[in-house]
Amino acid sequence: MAKFYVSCPVGFEAELAAELKDFWFEMMDLDGQPTRSALPEYDTWPGGIEFETEDHLGYQINFFSKLANRVLIRVAKFEARYFDQLEKELGKFPIEKWLEPQSIKVKVEHHKSRLNHEKNIIEAITNTLGKKKFKIAANTTEGLVIVYFRIDKDRVTISLDTSGDHLHRRGYAQYRGEAPIRENLAAMMVRQLQKKTSIDQNLTVIDPFVGSGTILFEVACYREASLKRDYSWFKFLNRPKLFKSETWSKNYRWFAKSTPAKMIAIDFEESAIENLIKNQALLAEKFPLTQLDIQTYREDSIDFDLKPLAAHKNLWVMTNPPYGHRLEEGDARAIIERFANEAKAAGVIVLHPESWNFKFESLKLSSQLDFKNQGLKLKLSVYSH
């Protein structure tokens, strides 16, 4: 058993725990069968949840979670009040159990500790791990395992990053425009959609400010694991044998293609539609079980003909409007209201600044989440019947 910490945006903790419960039994035990181990009890912290589980299950969270930022495994814990104590305990840290000598990235955080000089802490880590032939990289994290040192009231906790690249980078969104929405934030919008309706062939999702397509892509791949990317734990010496073969992903034989929802993508910028089409090809590569039924329109949403949408019985507007970058606030709000009212939408899920308010003919506010994104105070609002 090992202790894992799964980080997420602050405010996402409850939904992250619910997501873990949803996919837990999709994960695989060492015999190649769906796990029989239940989700353990967990502790909730601002920005993540912590629990103990088998190594092979903790690692697989990277495949399945759409909301998480990273998955850390706790590998050492000790008391250290002075630098000589720190170096002595670091000397006992069996990093060679996990990694071959290599360049690594170190990140240090300290809080209410006597050891509060970050430069000296990193120097102690560099000297001690250097004796084990590990080199501390100064600038880049790309391709390197990250080792986290947290010192809280003289207690040192060492964690290894199992994720590598940030988990919101699914690999399909390589072509992007201005102010793109992060994939795990779009996934939170999908979580709200799941609470209201089934994601199937009877659902139509329309984004009048589609940009490079992230929201629609997250709707499409919400059930598929991210198996086609590298993770830091693939470099671990104690990586389970089950995941060392070239065909390990085929053991998830219980996965099946899902029935796609209908997608309607609208943007007046030609570059946005071009980016969406290129990203769509990458989505098919990274999530091969995902089917995408999408219609794209290079049009101004202000003038888009909504009459044909009347035939869609379960239509949802999901969007991340441009917050005044391309349209004035009043125009963006008016477009969303027109789409909902004239197309007789079953609901609207919108990410918007906290000052915005919407007026719909038949939809009422059913839930709202407050959080910050890149310094902006935002709301994720759900309107439904």
C-alpha positions in Angstrom: 0.0 0.0 0.0 1.1 3.5 -0.7 -0.2 7.0 0.0 -1.3 9.0 -3.0 -2.2 12.7 -3.3 -4.4 13.6 -6.3 -4.3 17.4 -6.9 -7.0 19.4 -8.6 -8.1 23.0 -9.0 -9.3 24.5 -5.7 -13.0 24.0 -5.5 -13.0 20.8 -7.5 -12.3 18.4 -4.6 -15.8 17.0 -4.1 -16.3 16.4 -7.8 -12.8 14.8 -8.0 -13.8 12.3 -5.3 -17.1 11.6 -7.1 -15.2 11.1 -10.3 -12.8 8.6 -8.6 -15.9 6.6 -7.5 -17.3 6.6 -11.0 -14.2 5.1 -12.7 -12.6 3.2 -9.9 -13.8 -0.2 -11.0 -12.7 0.5 -14.6 -9.1 0.2 -13.4 -7.2 -3.0 -13.6 -5.7 -5.3 -11.0 -2.4 -7.1 -11.5 -4.2 -10.2 -12.9 -5.5 -8.1 -15.8 -9.1 -8.1 -14.5 -11.1 -5.1 -13.4 -10.1 -4.3 -9.8 -12.1 -5.8 -6.9 -10.6 -3.3 -4.4 -13.0 -0.5 -3.4 -12.1 3.1 -3.3 -10.4 3.7 0.1 -11.4 6.3 2.6 -9.8 9.7 1.8 -8.9 13.0 3.3 -9.8 16.2 1.6 -7.5 19.2 1.4 -7.8 22.5 -0.5 -6.7 21.5 -4.0 -6.7 17.7 -3.7 -7.5 14.5 -1.9 -5.2 11.9 -0.2 -5.7 8.2 0.4 -3.8 4.9 0.6 -4.2 2.3 -2.1 -2.2 -0.3 -4.0 0.6 1.2 -6.2 -0.9 -0.1 -9.4 -4.2 1.5 -8.8 -2.8 4.9 -7.8 -0.8 5.0 -10.9 -3.8 4.3 -13.1 -5.7 7.3 -11.8 -3.6 9.2 -14.4 -5.4 7.3 -17.2 -8.9 8.0 -16.0 -9.2 11.3 -14.2 -10.4 14.3 -16.3 -10.4 16.7 -13.3 -7.0 16.0 -11.7 -3.9 18.1 -12.1 -1.3 15.6 -11.0 -1.0 12.3 -9.0 1.7 12.2 -6.4 2.9 9.2 -4.5 4.3 9.8 -1.0 7.7 8.1 -0.7 9.3 9.4 2.5 8.5 11.3 5.7 10.8 12.4 8.5 11.5 15.2 11.1 14.2 17.7 10.4 14.8 20.9 12.4 18.3 21.7 11.2 20.2 21.3 7.9 22.5 18.6 9.2 19.4 16.6 10.2 17.9 17.2 6.7 21.0 16.0 5.0 21.3 12.9 7.3 17.6 11.9 6.6 17.9 12.6 2.9 20.9 10.2 2.8 18.5 7.5 4.0 15.9 8.3 1.3 15.9 5.3 -1.0 15.4 7.1 -4.3 17.3 4.4 -6.0 14.3 2.1 -5.3 12.2 4.2 -7.6 14.6 5.7 -10.2 17.9 5.0 -11.9 20.4 7.9 -11.6 19.2 10.7 -13.9 18.4 14.3 -14.1 15.4 15.2 -12.0 13.4 18.4 -11.2 13.0 19.4 -7.5 10.2 21.5 -6.1 10.3 22.8 -2.5 7.6 24.2 -0.4 8.0 25.1 3.3 5.5 26.4 5.9 6.1 27.3 9.5 9.4 25.5 9.6 12.9 26.3 10.9 14.1 25.2 7.5 12.8 28.1 5.6 15.7 29.2 3.3 14.8 27.6 -0.1 18.2 28.1 -1.7 19.9 26.3 1.2 17.3 23.5 1.2 17.8 22.9 -2.6 21.6 23.0 -2.0 21.2 20.3 0.7 19.1 18.2 -1.6 21.5 18.7 -4.5 24.5 17.6 -2.4 22.9 14.6 -0.9 21.2 13.2 -4.0 24.3 14.1 -6.0 26.2 11.4 -4.1 23.7 9.0 -5.5 24.4 10.3 -9.0 21.2 12.3 -9.4 21.5 15.7 -11.0 19.1 18.5 -10.1 17.9 20.3 -13.2 17.8 24.1 -12.8 15.4 25.3 -15.6 13.4 22.7 -17.5 10.9 20.1 -16.3 10.1 18.7 -19.7 10.7 14.9 -19.7 12.0 14.9 -16.1 10.5 13.3 -13.0 9.6 15.9 -10.4 10.4 15.3 -6.8 8.4 17.4 -4.3 9.8 18.3 -0.9 7.2 19.8 1.5 8.4 20.9 4.9 5.5 21.7 7.2 6.4 22.5 10.9 9.7 20.6 10.6 8.1 17.5 9.1 9.5 16.7 5.6 7.3 14.8 3.2 8.9 13.7 -0.1 6.6 12.8 -3.1 7.3 11.6 -6.6 5.2 13.0 -9.4 3.6 10.0 -11.3 2.0 12.1 -14.0 4.8 13.9 -15.9 3.1 16.5 -18.1 0.1 18.2 -16.5 -2.9 15.9 -16.8 -5.1 18.6 -18.4 -2.8 18.2 -21.5 -4.6 15.3 -23.1 -2.6 15.6 -26.3 -5.3 16.6 -28.7 -5.3 20.4 -28.1 -2.1 21.4 -29.9 -3.7 24.1 -32.0 -5.2 26.8 -29.9 -6.4 30.4 -30.1 -6.6 33.2 -27.6 -7.5 32.4 -23.9 -8.3 28.7 -24.4 -10.2 26.8 -21.7 -8.2 24.2 -19.8 -9.3 20.6 -20.5 -10.0 19.8 -16.8 -12.2 22.9 -16.5 -14.1 21.8 -19.6 -14.4 18.4 -18.0 -16.0 20.0 -14.9 -18.6 21.4 -17.3 -19.2 17.9 -18.6 -19.6 16.6 -15.0 -22.4 19.1 -14.6 -24.0 18.0 -17.9 -23.9 14.3 -16.7 -26.0 15.3 -13.7 -28.7 16.6 -15.9 -28.9 14.2 -18.9 -27.4 11.2 -20.6 -24.6 11.7 -23.0 -25.8 9.6 -26.0 -27.2 9.8 -29.5 -30.2 11.7 -28.3 -28.2 14.6 -26.9 -27.1 17.6 -29.0 -24.4 20.0 -27.6 -23.9 23.3 -29.3 -21.0 25.8 -28.6 -21.6 29.2 -30.2 -18.0 30.3 -29.3 -16.3 27.0 -30.0 -12.7 28.2 -30.4 -10.4 25.2 -30.8 -13.1 22.7 -29.7 -12.1 21.8 -26.1 -15.6 21.7 -24.6 -17.0 19.5 -27.3 -14.0 17.2 -27.3 -14.3 16.7 -23.6 -18.0 15.8 -24.0 -17.0 13.3 -26.6 -14.1 11.6 -24.7 -15.5 11.8 -21.2 -15.6 8.0 -20.7 -12.3 7.1 -22.5 -9.1 6.6 -20.6 -6.0 8.5 -21.7 -3.7 5.6 -22.5 -1.8 7.0 -25.4 0.7 9.4 -23.6 3.8 9.1 -21.5 3.6 9.3 -17.7 6.5 9.7 -15.2 5.6 6.4 -13.4 6.6 4.6 -16.6 10.2 5.4 -15.6 9.8 3.9 -12.1 12.0 0.9 -11.5 9.2 -0.7 -9.5 6.6 -0.2 -12.2 4.3 -3.2 -12.2 5.2 -5.9 -14.7 1.7 -5.8 -16.1 2.5 -2.3 -17.6 5.9 -3.2 -19.0 4.8 -5.1 -22.1 4.3 -3.2 -25.4 0.6 -4.3 -25.5 -0.4 -3.6 -21.9 -3.3 -1.3 -23.0 -5.0 -4.2 -24.7 -5.7 -5.7 -21.2 -8.5 -3.1 -20.9 -10.7 -5.3 -23.1 -13.9 -4.3 -21.3 -13.7 -0.9 -22.8 -16.3 -0.3 -25.6 -17.0 2.5 -28.0 -19.7 4.9 -26.7 -22.5 6.2 -28.8 -21.7 9.8 -29.7 -23.8 12.9 -28.9 -24.4 15.3 -31.8 -22.1 18.3 -31.8 -22.6 21.7 -33.4 -19.5 24.0 -33.5 -19.8 27.7 -34.4 -17.1 30.3 -34.6 -16.7 33.3 -36.9 -12.9 33.1 -37.0 -11.5 30.9 -39.8 -8.4 30.1 -37.7 -10.6 28.7 -34.9 -12.4 26.3 -37.2 -9.0 25.3 -38.8 -7.6 24.6 -35.3 -10.7 22.6 -34.3 -10.4 20.4 -37.4 -6.7 19.8 -36.8 -7.4 19.0 -33.1 -10.2 16.6 -34.1 -7.6 14.5 -36.0 -5.4 14.4 -32.8 -8.4 13.5 -30.7 -9.0 10.4 -32.9 -5.3 9.5 -32.4 -5.2 10.0 -28.7 -8.7 8.6 -27.9 -9.3 6.0 -30.6 -12.6 4.7 -29.1 -14.2 8.1 -29.1 -16.6 8.8 -31.9 -17.3 12.4 -32.9 -20.4 13.5 -34.7 -19.7 17.1 -35.3 -21.0 19.8 -37.6 -18.8 22.9 -37.9 -19.9 26.4 -39.1 -17.7 29.4 -39.7 -20.3 32.0 -39.0 -21.1 34.8 -36.6 -23.2 33.4 -33.8 -25.1 36.7 -33.8 -26.7 35.8 -37.2 -26.7 32.0 -37.0 -30.0 30.5 -38.2 -31.5 28.7 -35.2 -34.7 27.4 -36.9 -33.2 24.0 -37.8 -32.3 23.4 -34.2 -35.9 23.0 -33.3 -35.7 19.4 -34.4 -33.3 18.6 -31.6 -35.2 17.4 -28.6 -32.4 17.4 -26.0 -30.2 20.4 -27.0 -27.7 21.9 -24.5 -25.7 25.1 -25.0 -22.2 24.6 -23.5 -19.8 27.5 -23.9 -16.9 29.5 -22.6 -17.6 32.9 -24.1 -14.8 35.3 -24.9 -15.2 37.7 -21.8 -15.0 40.8 -24.0 -11.9 39.8 -25.9 -13.8 39.4 -29.2 -17.2 40.6 -28.2 -18.6 43.1 -25.8 -20.2 41.5 -22.7 -23.7 42.5 -23.8 -23.3 40.8 -27.2 -21.9 37.6 -25.7 -24.7 37.3 -23.1 -27.4 38.2 -25.8 -26.1 35.4 -28.1 -26.3 32.8 -25.3 -29.8 33.9 -24.3 -30.9 33.9 -28.0 -29.6 30.4 -28.5 -31.3 29.1 -25.4 -34.6 30.8 -26.0 -35.1 30.4 -29.8 -33.6 26.9 -30.0 -35.8 25.8 -27.0 -32.7 24.5 -25.3 -33.0 21.9 -22.5 -30.2 23.7 -20.6 -27.2 26.0 -20.7 -23.8 25.4 -19.0 -21.7 28.5 -19.2 -18.4 29.6 -17.8 -18.5 33.4 -17.2 -17.3 36.3 -15.1 -19.0 36.7 -11.8 -20.6 40.0 -12.8 -22.6 38.4 -15.6 -26.3 37.6 -15.2 -28.5 35.7 -17.7 -32.2 35.9 -18.4 -33.8 32.9 -20.1 -37.5 32.4 -21.0 -37.9 29.0 -19.5 -34.6 28.0 -17.9 -33.7 28.6 -14.2 -30.4 28.6 -12.4 -30.0 25.1 -11.0 -26.4 25.1 -9.8 -23.4 27.4 -9.7 -19.7 27.0 -8.8 -17.4 29.9 -7.9 -13.7 29.7 -8.6 -10.7 31.6 -9.9 -9.0 30.9 -13.3 -5.8 32.7 -14.0 -6.7 35.4 -11.5 -10.2 35.9 -12.8 -13.2 35.4 -10.6 -15.5 33.1 -12.6 -18.7 31.2 -12.2 -19.7 27.9 -13.8 -23.5 28.2 -14.1 -26.0 25.6 -15.0 -29.5 26.6 -16.2 -32.2 24.0 -16.8 -35.9 23.4 -16.6 
